[in-house]
Amino acid sequence: MQFCGIGHYAKRKKRLEMKKKTYTRSEEEIKFGLIDFLIPFFLPVKGVAWIGQKLKVQAETELTDKSRVHEELLNLQMRFEMDEISEEEYEKKEAELLEKLEAIREYEEGN
């Protein structure tokens, strides 16, 4: 039998704490109870609603991802500096990306 040491348990405890922090339960989350499994009449409806809710959360996460917009801005700047795109095209796309970034900020402030 191998002794794992105290560090092993401390790391495991830290990982469990991080998992607890990253999982947040929304107020409108659909719950499945014992009655749903005993009387499964509404179970398919709840299942579809649950999938729809998860898709909505994923879509919101992707649409409000600032890092992706920043990455696109850096990529655009690099392409302009390497003369792959014209100055007019650069300015047009840069304005679009900055508008997206501003929309994300406004959305985050509203929520």
C-alpha positions in Angstrom: 0.0 0.0 0.0 1.4 3.4 -1.0 1.2 6.4 1.2 -0.2 9.4 -0.8 0.7 12.1 1.7 -1.2 15.1 2.9 -0.6 17.0 -0.4 -2.8 14.5 -2.2 -5.8 15.2 0.0 -5.2 19.0 -0.1 -5.2 18.9 -3.9 -8.3 16.8 -4.0 -10.1 19.1 -1.5 -9.1 22.2 -3.6 -10.4 20.5 -6.8 -13.7 19.8 -5.1 -14.0 23.4 -3.9 -13.3 24.7 -7.4 -16.0 22.4 -8.9 -18.5 23.8 -6.3 -17.6 27.4 -7.2 -17.9 26.9 -11.0 -21.3 25.1 -10.9 -24.1 27.7 -10.4 -27.7 26.7 -10.5 -30.0 29.0 -12.3 -33.3 30.0 -10.7 -35.3 28.7 -13.6 -33.6 25.4 -13.9 -36.0 22.5 -14.6 -36.1 20.0 -11.8 -36.8 16.3 -12.2 -38.5 14.7 -9.1 -39.5 11.3 -8.0 -43.0 11.8 -9.2 -41.7 12.4 -12.7 -40.2 9.0 -12.7 -43.2 7.3 -11.1 -45.7 9.0 -13.4 -43.6 9.7 -16.5 -46.3 11.4 -18.6 -44.6 14.9 -18.6 -41.0 13.5 -18.6 -40.5 14.0 -22.3 -41.8 17.5 -22.2 -39.5 18.4 -19.3 -36.6 16.7 -21.1 -37.1 18.8 -24.2 -37.4 22.0 -22.1 -34.2 21.1 -20.2 -32.3 20.6 -23.4 -33.7 23.9 -24.7 -32.5 25.7 -21.5 -29.0 24.2 -21.8 -28.8 25.3 -25.4 -29.9 28.8 -24.5 -27.2 29.1 -21.8 -24.5 27.8 -24.2 -25.6 30.3 -26.9 -25.5 33.2 -24.4 -22.1 32.2 -23.3 -20.7 32.1 -26.8 -22.4 35.3 -27.9 -21.0 37.2 -24.9 -17.5 35.9 -25.0 -15.2 39.0 -25.0 -12.0 37.0 -25.4 -13.2 35.7 -28.8 -13.8 39.3 -30.0 -10.4 40.4 -28.7 -8.8 37.5 -30.5 -10.5 38.5 -33.7 -9.3 42.1 -33.3 -5.7 40.9 -32.8 -6.0 38.6 -35.9 -7.4 41.5 -37.9 -4.6 43.8 -36.9 -2.0 41.2 -37.7 -3.5 40.6 -41.2 -3.5 44.4 -41.8 0.1 44.7 -40.7 1.1 41.9 -43.0 -0.7 43.6 -45.9 -3.2 40.8 -46.4 -6.1 43.2 -46.2 -6.6 46.8 -47.3 -6.9 49.7 -44.9 -10.6 50.2 -45.8 -11.4 46.6 -45.1 -9.5 46.8 -41.9 -11.3 49.8 -40.7 -14.7 48.3 -41.7 -14.1 45.0 -39.8 -12.6 46.8 -36.9 -15.7 49.0 -36.5 -17.9 45.9 -36.6 -15.8 44.1 -34.0 -15.8 47.1 -31.7 -19.6 47.4 -32.0 -19.8 43.7 -31.0 -17.6 44.4 -28.0 -19.7 47.4 -27.0 -22.9 45.3 -27.3 -21.4 42.6 -25.1 -20.5 45.2 -22.5 -24.0 46.7 -22.6 -25.6 43.2 -22.3 -23.4 42.4 -19.2 -24.3 45.7 -17.6 -28.0 45.0 -18.1 -27.7 41.6 -16.4 
